[in-house]
Amino acid sequence: MSEKTEPNAPRGWLYRAWDSDVSYSFRTSPVAISAGLVAVIIILMAIFAPWLAPYDPYDPSSLDLMDGFTPPMEPNAFTGNVYWLGTDNQGRDIFSTILYGARISLFVGFAAVVFAMVLGIAAGLAAGYRGGWLDSLLMRVADVQLSFPSILIALLIFGVARGFIPPAYRETMAIWVLIVAIGLSDWVQYARVVRGATMVEKNKEYVQAARVIGAHPFKILVRHILPNVMGPVLVIATIGLALAIIAEATLSFLGVGVPPTQPSLGTLIRIGQQYLFSGEWWILLFPAVTLLALALAVNLLGDWLRDALNPRLR
Amino acid sequence: MSDVLLKVEGLTRYFDVSKPWLNRVIEREDRQFLTATADVNFEIRRGETFALVGESGSGKSTIAKMIVGLLEPSAGRITFDDQEMNFASGAAMRTLRRRFQMIFQDPYASLNPRWHVGDIIAEPIRTFGLASGNAISREVGRLLDTVGLSASDAGKFPHEFSGGQRQRIAIARALSSRPEFIVCDEPTSALDVSVQAQILNLMRDLQDEFGLTYLLISHDLSVVRHMSNRIGVLYLGRLVEVADGKTLFTHPRHPYSRMLLDAVPDLTLSGRRRRQVEGEIPNPINPPPGCAFHPRCPHAFDRCRQEIPQPVDADGSLAACFAVEEGRI
């Protein structure tokens, strides 16, 4: 080191991010590091699935029914082809299908969380800041919705949406319907947390200072209050991502999710469980382990983030 | 241009503290209202510091909030520089709003923790469109300099500053729209005593420099004595006495003002016996009839329990008290 840096010299945001409390807490938590690693590996594999996967499970012309039920790492009895993790009933390579399936699961999970978050934050900010009848209305809707299991609500929304969408578009729209269904069944917790935090923040003096100069309420909400209520929202969003992935898997398992030609992890598990007792265990096991690893990793990350962002636990 | 900058007439504010509708129906209770301020009248002259003093719950902060438009008055008029304030009308208020500002009590809550200090100070400049581009950061640097901080502090976050420094930042923000009138709601009560004097002296210097008019809200009589030209004493939402600073501290007229001054600790060790303020401020939901102070007043008589006294001129101060009016004290 030839040059001495001043202790308080301003540095780049990269250095500040590395030096922050949250980063330190991540670096010193083995659980967070391993969970983060698992999540990153699965996410990267899902993103680069078209380049990583040895086969394209979405291309029916490449499938050979004779390849069906090939056990892992063993040559097929008829064709002699070898698959790492075996094949399913239609002769789809399990490894490739898992990569593509994780893609759908993650996409649906992320999109549903973003949808629920946007909806919940908007409702929570409006209810918390405006108060009065709007608050009562939104929160009663939330109460009613909370009294049903969220998977039931997703099922209901999915069923209603299918009724409205013409049959020709059902296959292509299925994934978006799924996102809306999971998102709509999940916005309540964001709305509640944001509403509570907004009611605390709106009485703080910095908000009053902005009101004194006549700042527009929308600007106050977005520029002043939103940044101060985002902490808890990010924590629920992380845990919500794991829940959304599981909800997607559950819906697909129940057969109402993505179309069978584009299997997600849940679809694979549904196919697998049909053959579990006839000895073809690999069709169920590998997708289930992937889903478990993904959900567990994201959940552990959420737990860690909650602790790291909670000043009272420091 | 008249001499009076701010005029408050008949300012009244009720708060609805009723239980929710369903509870009221089931428990057969009526609506309940809390009278925070009732029929408050005063004038603030250009360039002076007018102080409002009183115990907690006397309505000081409610008056401050109504003047800057954070609360809507239930009744009464507020006139700023001969223009009536009507916070519902946008365009007319915009120009008026630039001319007054507020300094808050808690410097830890009054600065947005997620904003850079520079953005906090620049917020009024941007909202009123007073400058743009590089002119904003130059102005922010100049303001930071004015309040005794350095221009390089603009890039820091509020948590990097002490309470006194934060209050300086809040003052810089209040000055940034170049106001004529600043409402100071207990500006020093959250600060250490050693820092209080610095902030108060800064406020006085700024008053001289920019010709500011202050409305100072405080429960600290030494702060009020140091700062103000005229003082209004509030009791349970009503002004009981308005007088010049010197007159109030040497010849308080209203029994409540006397009680307050008697309770101030005697630092000159003159051997004066300190008398406690007796009793507590009554519940404003259900105030005593007549003069609200009569249950605690040593001079109360029958008339005090029935009629509400109006302010009368007594040796240069305005006091709302029948005993003063009838010359008995």
Interface residues (C-beta under 8 A of the other chain):
Chain A: P10 K204 E205 Y206 Q208 A209 A210 R211 V212 I213 G214 A215 H224 P227 N228
Chain B: K65 V68 G69 L70 G90 M93 R94 R97 R98 F100 Q101 M102 F104 Q105 D106 A109 S110 L111 N112 P113 R114 I120 E123 P124 T127 F128 G155 A170 R173 S177
